[in-house]
Amino acid sequence: MRVHHFGLEVNIMEESVAFYKKHLGFQEECRMFFLGEEIVFLALGDFRLELISGHLGNNKTTHICFEVSDLHEVMKRFDDIRKIEGPYKLENGWETVFFEGPEGEIIEFLELSSA
C-alpha cells in the first residue's frame, strides 16, 4: 500500500489547476466526470493532487487515498468500519471505496486496473 493522492474540493476548477501548475509545477495527468463532479488529477513526480469540483460553498472536504493491490480484500478488513460510499468503478477502470477514520476523516482506497 502506498499513498496515491490527496484530494481537495475546489470552487473554480480552472483557477485551481492554473495555480498548482504555475506556482508548484504540477502537470495535468487526467480529467474525468463522476457523479456530477469534475475531477482533475495533477502530478508532481510520484505525488498526485486530485481537484474535485461540483460542490459550491465553503464547506470543503479533503481526503487521503491509498493505492492497494486488492480493493475487495481491503473492504473485508474494514467490514467493521463505517463505509461512506462505494465501491465505484471509474471510467478509466480504477475501482475505489471511501471509509471514515476514527476522527471522521475520509480515507479512500483505490485499485488501479491495467485497462
C-alpha positions as CSV (number, residue, x, y, z in Angstrom):
1,M,0.0,0.0,0.0
2,R,1.2,3.5,-0.8
3,V,-0.3,7.0,-0.8
4,H,-1.8,7.6,-4.3
5,H,-3.2,11.1,-3.9
6,F,-4.5,13.8,-1.7
7,G,-8.0,15.2,-2.7
8,L,-9.2,18.8,-2.4
9,E,-12.6,20.2,-3.3
10,V,-12.4,23.5,-5.2
11,N,-15.0,26.1,-6.4
12,I,-13.4,27.2,-9.6
13,M,-11.6,24.3,-11.3
14,E,-9.6,26.2,-13.9
15,E,-8.2,28.8,-11.5
16,S,-7.1,26.0,-9.1
17,V,-5.5,24.0,-11.9
18,A,-3.7,27.1,-13.1
19,F,-2.5,27.9,-9.6
20,Y,-1.0,24.5,-8.9
21,K,0.6,24.3,-12.4
22,K,2.1,27.9,-12.2
23,H,3.2,28.1,-8.6
24,L,4.1,24.5,-7.7
25,G,5.0,22.9,-11.1
26,F,2.2,20.3,-11.2
27,Q,1.3,18.8,-14.6
28,E,-2.2,17.7,-15.6
29,E,-2.5,13.9,-15.7
30,C,-6.1,13.4,-16.5
31,R,-9.7,14.7,-16.3
32,M,-13.0,12.9,-15.8
33,F,-16.6,13.4,-14.6
34,F,-18.1,11.2,-11.9
35,L,-21.4,11.6,-10.1
36,G,-21.8,15.2,-11.3
37,E,-18.3,16.3,-10.3
38,E,-15.4,17.3,-12.5
39,I,-12.2,15.6,-11.3
40,V,-8.7,16.7,-12.4
41,F,-5.6,14.8,-11.3
42,L,-2.4,16.8,-11.2
43,A,1.0,15.1,-10.8
44,L,4.3,16.3,-9.4
45,G,6.8,13.4,-9.6
46,D,5.1,10.5,-7.9
47,F,2.7,12.7,-5.9
48,R,-0.9,13.3,-7.2
49,L,-3.3,16.0,-6.2
50,E,-7.0,15.4,-7.0
51,L,-9.0,18.5,-7.5
52,I,-12.8,18.0,-7.3
53,S,-15.4,20.5,-8.4
54,G,-19.1,20.2,-8.0
55,H,-19.8,21.5,-4.5
56,L,-20.2,25.2,-4.0
57,G,-19.7,27.0,-0.8
58,N,-17.1,27.0,2.0
59,N,-17.7,23.5,3.4
60,K,-14.7,21.8,1.7
61,T,-13.6,18.3,2.4
62,T,-10.3,16.7,1.9
63,H,-9.3,13.1,1.8
64,I,-6.2,10.9,1.6
65,C,-6.1,8.0,-0.9
66,F,-4.1,4.8,-0.6
67,E,-3.4,2.7,-3.6
68,V,-4.0,-1.0,-2.9
69,S,-3.5,-4.2,-5.0
70,D,-6.8,-5.8,-3.9
71,L,-9.7,-3.5,-3.1
72,H,-12.0,-6.3,-2.1
73,E,-9.5,-7.6,0.4
74,V,-9.2,-4.2,2.0
75,M,-13.0,-3.9,2.1
76,K,-13.1,-7.3,4.0
77,R,-10.5,-5.9,6.6
78,F,-12.6,-2.8,7.0
79,D,-16.0,-4.5,7.3
80,D,-16.5,-3.1,10.9
81,I,-15.6,0.4,9.8
82,R,-18.2,2.9,8.6
83,K,-18.2,2.9,4.7
84,I,-19.0,6.4,3.4
85,E,-19.5,5.4,-0.3
86,G,-18.6,3.0,-3.0
87,P,-17.3,0.8,-4.2
88,Y,-17.3,2.5,-7.6
89,K,-15.6,1.7,-10.9
90,L,-14.4,4.9,-12.7
91,E,-14.4,5.4,-16.4
92,N,-10.6,4.8,-16.5
93,G,-11.0,1.4,-14.9
94,W,-10.0,2.3,-11.4
95,E,-12.0,0.9,-8.5
96,T,-12.5,3.0,-5.3
97,V,-14.2,3.0,-2.0
98,F,-14.3,5.5,0.9
99,F,-14.3,4.8,4.6
100,E,-14.5,7.0,7.7
101,G,-11.5,7.1,10.0
102,P,-11.6,7.3,13.8
103,E,-11.8,11.1,13.9
104,G,-14.3,11.4,11.0
105,E,-11.5,11.8,8.4
106,I,-12.2,10.4,4.9
107,I,-9.9,7.6,3.8
108,E,-10.1,6.4,0.2
109,F,-8.7,3.1,-1.1
110,L,-8.0,2.8,-4.8
111,E,-7.2,-0.2,-7.0
112,L,-5.7,0.7,-10.4
113,S,-6.5,-1.6,-13.3
114,S,-4.5,-2.5,-16.3
115,A,-7.3,-1.5,-18.5
